[in-house]
Amino acid sequence: KIMELMNSSAELNFMGLLDTIVEDVQINSTLNIPIKVRSFTGHKFPSGTTFSREAWIELRVTDQNQNLIYSSGVITDNSEDLNYNDENLLVFTSWLLNEDGDTIREASNAYDYIDNTLNTMGVRFHNYEIFIDESMNGPLSVSARLRFRAFKPFILAEFNPELLPNIPIYEIDSINTQINILEQ
């Protein structure tokens, strides 16, 4: 039942504000990967204690030999923190702030917050740009997954480290496509 609700809460598409993903890309040009995330919930996504929860896009681009040529939002295990320094990371969450504007982990000490959730029935567009050079062998496989976990690992690590190995990650939706690389 939980997975049914999760799977119906949002969807992914390869679509931007004006266009969809291309099927062919030239060598020495930029491949744009537009992503559209649409919420079907009657509340913000994720909901509840959004400062401890996170949903994000995991994007992987591999060449015909399965070599990873680009990634964002990829983690190796459920207890690994996301790379919040990744400028391309699309993450839905909120951050608690103290009086000085610094991020904190305790709700009881929060003075303000940064809301990076997806609004009720909301849509968010995001674009990834990857430069395609002559070293890449096509076709390229592009896969995107919308993932969710109820607890950010760094919060559990501070307050309940024994629970870290038990953090479930749910896959809400996934999409895949192939992009041909064209010679100039």
N, C-alpha and C positions, 0 to 999 in steps of 0.2 A: 504494500500500500504506500509506503514512504517513497519508493522509487517511482511509482505511478504519479504521485504528486510532484516530485522533483522533475520528472521528465516532461510534465505538462506546464511547468512554471515559466519556461523561456525557450527560445529557439535561436539558432544561428543561421545566417545566410552569407554567401560571398556577394555582398552588395554594399555599395556606398550611397551617398546622397544622390548622385547622378548616374552611376553606372554599376556594372557588375564586373567580376573578375574577367580578364582577358584569357583566351585559350592559347595564344602564342605571344612570345616575347623575343625581341632581337638581342643578340649578343651585344654587350657594351651599352645596355640601356637599363632602365629601372623597371622592375616588376612591382606593380601596385597590387596589394592584396586587401581589398576593402571588405570589412566585416560589419555585419549588422546584427546586433543583439536586441531581441524584442522580448519584453516581459509580458506574461499573461496573468500576473498575480494582481490581486486586489489590495496589495500593500507594496511597500518598497522591497527591492530585491538586492541582497538578501534581507530577510526580515528579522525581527527579534533584537537580540543584543548585537547589533551590526558591528560594534567595535571589536568583537571577538570573532566574528564570522568573516568569511571572504569567498567570493566567487570570482573566477578569472578565466581568461582565454589562454589556453595552451596552444601555441602555433608552432608547427614543425614544417620545414621545407627540406626535402631530401632530393638528391639527384638519382639518376637511373641505377647507380650502384649502391643505393641506400646510404650514401654519405650525407650526414646532416650539414646543410649549408646555411641554415638560419633557424633560430628558435627564440621563443619568448614565452615565459610562464611555465617552463619545463622544470619539474623537480624530480629527483631520483627516488625519494621515498616520502611517505605520508607525513613524516615529522620534520621535513625540511621546510625552512622558511622560503617564501617567494623572494625573488630578487627585486625589492622595491626600488632599487636604483636603475632598473631597466626602464629607460624612457619610453619604450614601446609596450610595456606591460599594461594590459587593460584589466584592471581589478575593480571589483565592486565591494566596498567596505566602508567603514567610517573610522575616524581617528579621534581619540579623546585628547583634549588639550588642557593644560593647567593655566593658571593666571598669566604666566609669561609666554604662553603660546607654544610651549614644548609638548611633544606627544607623551602621554602617560598611559598606563595600563589599568588603573583602578578607577572604576566608574564613580566611586564615592568622592574622589578628589578632582573630578572633572569640572572645569570652568566653562568650557566651550567644546565644540567638536567640528570636524571636517566631514562633510557628508559626500561620499563618493559612491552612493548606492544608485541603483536604477529605479526611477520613479514608478509609481503604480501604472501598469500598462504602458510603460515607457519604452523608448527605443534609443539605443546608443550606436553611433557609427564610429568606426576606428579604421585607420589605414596603416598597413605595414608596407614599407618600401625596402626592396632588396635589389642591390645592383647585381646584374647578371654579367659575368665576365666569361672570357673564352675557356677558363678552366672548368666550367660547370658542364656536366654531361646531362642532356635532357633525354626524355622528358622529366620535368620536375613534379614531384608529388607534394601537394599542399594539404595538410590536415590541421583542422582546428577543433578544439574541444572546449566546451564550457564546463568548468569544474567547480565544485563547491565543497567547503569543509566548515564545520560549525565552530572550530577553534583554530586560531592562528597558533602555530607551534611555539612561538616565542612567549606567548602569554601562558601556555601550559608549562613551558620550561621554567618559568619563574615561580608559578604558584602550585603546580601539580606535575612535576617532571615524570613521575611514575606512570602518568597517563599518555605520554608522548607516543609510545608504540601502538596505541589503540585509536588514533585519529582516523576516522574513515573519510575518504574522499569520494564524492558522488559525481558521476558524469551525467550532466543534464542533457546535453546535446552534442553532436559531432557532425562535421561536414568534411568532405574530401574532394579534391579535384586534381587534374593533371594539366600542366602547362608545357607546351612545346617550346623548345629553344630553336630559333631560326638563325641561320647564318646570315651575315650581312651581305 
